[in-house]
């Protein structure tokens, strides 16, 4: 595996993608778990499929379409929920279904050979290109920069919104920014574990970390470490047994969570 790491470009890209995705998941996943936004994240992830289909239909990079649709879904769900008092679960379900439906529709309308969407739905980290790595790096810098330059505000947003209101901070703005960050994080994960499995990688490492500590920064740090270890282990197993990488990473993560939970108990 080590020799292949330096010999093949696709292995190097897969390792880099694993590290970048684990860092983002460690930070954003912790916020998602603490703020109970797992369902929201799932809705955004599935809505992005519509943008991917549109990319194939119009002939531009599908991931760009995924970013556009994910951001639109994130902002729209937050805005509609606030202005109409509609329950979040209802809106998430609608955007979830519409995104998947549009993706299928756009792909069916595209001319020529119908693309295989398996890698977008379930992930295939071994097909991550150098261009996608660059996209991941740029998005990661943006996400981590926004979080850590105002870390105390985000911490207050998670645990004490009233304190922010006293300071005169607009909670709605923070919510919009957070949802956009979540949408960008999900796009980073699409080629690693896929749209359908993205939520698992965002939530399992933080869930394992919370078994060891309750400190927010420590949870994020441990989540990054666990994410890297689990991604590498899943990548190693999938490479050697020639099985889907995204599914393998998630299964390894779930088994690890169950084992650690049992041992801690």
VMD Tcl script that draws the C-alpha trace (Angstrom):
set ca {
  {0.00 0.00 0.00}
  {2.85 2.40 0.86}
  {4.63 1.65 -2.42}
  {1.39 2.22 -4.33}
  {0.95 5.52 -2.52}
  {4.00 6.95 -4.24}
  {3.61 5.05 -7.50}
  {-0.01 5.77 -8.50}
  {-1.61 9.19 -8.75}
  {-5.10 7.90 -7.94}
  {-3.87 6.48 -4.62}
  {-2.17 9.75 -3.69}
  {-5.35 11.65 -4.55}
  {-7.42 9.20 -2.51}
  {-5.19 9.65 0.54}
  {-5.25 13.45 0.21}
  {-9.04 13.39 -0.21}
  {-9.34 11.24 2.94}
  {-7.28 13.69 4.99}
  {-9.10 16.79 3.73}
  {-12.53 15.21 4.18}
  {-11.64 14.04 7.70}
  {-10.51 17.52 8.75}
  {-13.70 19.13 7.46}
  {-15.90 16.38 8.90}
  {-14.20 16.65 12.28}
  {-15.03 20.35 12.56}
  {-18.37 20.66 10.77}
  {-19.59 17.23 11.84}
  {-19.16 18.20 15.48}
  {-21.28 21.31 14.94}
  {-23.93 19.28 13.08}
  {-24.14 16.75 15.91}
  {-24.19 19.36 18.69}
  {-26.79 21.53 16.91}
  {-28.88 18.49 15.90}
  {-28.77 19.28 12.18}
  {-28.31 15.74 10.88}
  {-31.64 15.69 9.01}
  {-30.96 19.13 7.58}
  {-27.59 17.97 6.30}
  {-29.20 14.92 4.69}
  {-31.70 17.13 2.87}
  {-28.95 19.41 1.56}
  {-26.87 16.43 0.44}
  {-29.68 14.90 -1.60}
  {-30.73 18.24 -3.07}
  {-27.21 18.67 -4.48}
  {-27.90 15.71 -6.80}
  {-30.13 18.01 -8.86}
  {-27.15 20.29 -9.50}
  {-24.97 17.37 -10.48}
  {-27.59 16.28 -13.02}
  {-27.83 19.84 -14.35}
  {-24.06 19.88 -14.82}
  {-24.27 16.81 -17.03}
  {-27.18 18.26 -18.97}
  {-25.55 21.64 -19.69}
  {-22.01 20.33 -20.03}
  {-20.22 21.95 -17.08}
  {-18.47 20.43 -14.05}
  {-21.18 18.53 -12.12}
  {-19.64 19.36 -8.74}
  {-20.12 23.07 -9.44}
  {-23.80 22.37 -10.03}
  {-23.88 20.39 -6.80}
  {-22.44 23.36 -4.89}
  {-25.01 25.74 -6.37}
  {-27.97 23.49 -5.58}
  {-26.69 22.69 -2.08}
  {-26.22 26.36 -1.18}
  {-29.64 27.30 -2.60}
  {-31.26 24.48 -0.61}
  {-29.48 25.50 2.60}
  {-30.50 29.17 2.39}
  {-34.02 28.38 1.17}
  {-34.80 25.89 3.94}
  {-33.66 28.36 6.59}
  {-35.53 31.32 5.06}
  {-38.79 29.48 4.33}
  {-38.79 27.91 7.80}
  {-38.43 31.30 9.46}
  {-40.95 33.17 7.30}
  {-43.71 30.55 7.01}
  {-43.22 28.70 10.32}
  {-43.19 25.44 8.36}
  {-41.53 22.61 10.26}
  {-37.96 21.86 9.20}
  {-38.65 18.17 8.60}
  {-41.36 19.02 6.06}
  {-39.11 21.38 4.11}
  {-36.17 18.98 4.27}
  {-38.32 16.18 2.87}
  {-39.52 18.35 -0.01}
  {-36.06 19.61 -0.99}
  {-34.68 16.08 -0.59}
  {-37.24 14.66 -3.03}
  {-37.09 17.56 -5.50}
  {-33.29 17.45 -5.68}
  {-33.19 13.73 -6.42}
  {-36.06 14.02 -8.92}
  {-34.40 16.89 -10.80}
  {-31.10 15.04 -10.88}
  {-32.71 11.99 -12.47}
  {-34.69 14.19 -14.88}
  {-31.66 16.21 -16.02}
  {-29.54 13.11 -16.53}
  {-32.29 11.44 -18.59}
  {-32.48 14.57 -20.76}
  {-28.73 14.70 -21.42}
  {-27.71 13.66 -24.92}
  {-25.45 10.75 -25.73}
  {-24.18 8.16 -23.30}
  {-25.93 8.19 -19.91}
  {-23.31 8.76 -17.19}
  {-22.87 6.33 -14.30}
  {-23.96 8.21 -11.18}
  {-22.83 5.52 -8.72}
  {-19.70 7.42 -7.69}
  {-21.79 10.50 -6.83}
  {-24.40 8.54 -4.91}
  {-22.14 6.11 -3.04}
  {-18.68 7.60 -3.52}
  {-15.54 6.26 -5.11}
  {-12.52 7.83 -3.52}
  {-10.19 6.07 -5.96}
  {-11.62 8.16 -8.81}
  {-10.93 11.53 -7.18}
  {-9.10 13.73 -9.70}
  {-6.42 16.35 -9.11}
  {-8.96 19.04 -10.05}
  {-11.37 17.78 -7.40}
  {-8.56 17.82 -4.84}
  {-8.01 21.50 -5.63}
  {-11.73 22.17 -5.20}
  {-11.64 20.36 -1.85}
  {-8.65 22.40 -0.67}
  {-10.27 25.73 -1.59}
  {-13.59 24.83 0.05}
  {-11.82 23.52 3.16}
  {-9.83 26.73 3.59}
  {-13.03 28.76 3.32}
  {-14.92 26.54 5.77}
  {-12.19 26.31 8.41}
  {-11.36 30.00 8.08}
  {-14.96 31.00 8.77}
  {-15.23 28.67 11.78}
  {-11.95 29.39 13.55}
  {-11.81 33.15 12.99}
  {-15.04 33.43 14.98}
  {-14.86 30.25 17.05}
  {-16.24 31.78 20.27}
  {-19.28 33.10 18.43}
  {-19.97 29.67 16.96}
  {-19.55 28.09 20.38}
  {-22.07 30.53 21.81}
  {-24.41 29.83 18.87}
  {-24.31 26.13 19.73}
  {-24.87 26.42 23.47}
  {-26.10 29.90 24.38}
  {-27.95 31.85 21.69}
  {-29.36 34.26 24.27}
  {-25.85 35.48 25.03}
  {-25.33 36.33 21.35}
  {-28.61 38.23 21.29}
  {-27.46 40.28 24.26}
  {-24.29 41.11 22.32}
  {-26.44 42.25 19.40}
  {-25.42 39.41 17.07}
  {-27.99 38.51 14.41}
  {-28.68 34.80 14.88}
  {-30.25 34.55 11.42}
  {-26.99 35.56 9.74}
  {-25.05 32.93 11.69}
  {-27.63 30.31 10.73}
  {-27.40 31.20 7.03}
  {-23.61 31.05 7.16}
  {-23.65 27.72 9.00}
  {-26.06 26.13 6.53}
  {-23.93 27.32 3.61}
  {-20.82 25.88 5.28}
  {-22.62 22.57 5.77}
  {-23.58 22.53 2.08}
  {-19.95 23.12 1.06}
  {-18.80 20.37 3.42}
  {-21.23 17.91 1.88}
  {-19.96 18.70 -1.61}
  {-16.44 17.89 -0.38}
  {-17.66 14.44 0.67}
  {-19.55 13.56 -2.51}
  {-16.66 11.83 -4.28}
  {-15.32 10.35 -1.04}
  {-18.39 8.54 0.30}
  {-21.21 9.80 -1.93}
  {-24.38 11.79 -1.39}
  {-26.23 8.98 0.34}
  {-23.43 8.14 2.79}
  {-22.10 11.66 3.46}
  {-24.11 12.09 6.65}
  {-22.49 9.01 8.18}
  {-18.97 10.39 7.81}
  {-20.11 13.74 9.20}
  {-21.66 12.20 12.30}
  {-19.80 8.99 13.22}
  {-16.34 10.44 14.09}
  {-17.89 13.14 16.33}
  {-20.13 10.50 17.91}
  {-17.07 8.38 18.75}
  {-15.20 11.44 20.05}
  {-18.06 12.40 22.38}
  {-17.56 9.08 24.16}
  {-14.18 10.38 25.37}
  {-14.71 14.11 26.03}
  {-17.32 16.86 26.21}
  {-14.98 19.73 25.35}
  {-15.87 21.18 21.94}
  {-12.32 21.70 20.66}
  {-11.25 18.27 21.87}
  {-14.24 16.67 20.17}
  {-13.26 18.37 16.90}
  {-9.63 17.30 17.26}
  {-10.49 13.69 18.07}
  {-13.05 13.62 15.25}
  {-10.35 14.62 12.77}
  {-8.02 11.89 14.06}
  {-10.73 9.22 14.06}
  {-11.88 10.34 10.61}
  {-8.40 9.98 9.14}
  {-7.84 6.58 10.76}
  {-11.22 5.21 9.66}
  {-10.87 6.61 6.14}
  {-7.40 5.11 5.73}
  {-8.56 1.76 7.08}
  {-11.60 1.71 4.80}
  {-9.48 2.78 1.83}
  {-6.93 0.05 2.56}
  {-9.61 -2.64 2.80}
  {-11.44 -1.48 -0.34}
  {-8.19 -1.28 -2.33}
  {-7.04 -4.76 -1.35}
  {-10.40 -6.50 -1.70}
  {-11.59 -4.50 -4.72}
  {-14.84 -3.38 -3.10}
  {-16.55 0.06 -3.12}
  {-14.49 2.52 -1.09}
  {-17.31 4.77 0.15}
  {-19.37 1.91 1.53}
  {-16.30 0.31 3.09}
  {-15.29 3.51 4.91}
  {-18.79 3.89 6.35}
  {-19.07 0.25 7.42}
  {-15.67 0.41 9.11}
  {-16.77 3.61 10.87}
  {-20.04 2.12 12.12}
  {-18.35 -1.05 13.38}
  {-15.72 1.08 15.12}
  {-18.40 3.15 16.84}
  {-20.18 0.03 18.08}
  {-16.93 -1.52 19.34}
  {-15.79 1.64 21.11}
  {-19.25 2.15 22.63}
  {-19.26 -1.40 23.95}
  {-15.75 -1.13 25.38}
  {-16.46 2.23 27.02}
  {-19.66 0.89 28.55}
}
mol new
graphics top color blue
foreach p $ca { graphics top sphere $p radius 0.5 }
foreach p [lrange $ca 0 end-1] q [lrange $ca 1 end] { graphics top cylinder $p $q radius 0.2 }
display resetview
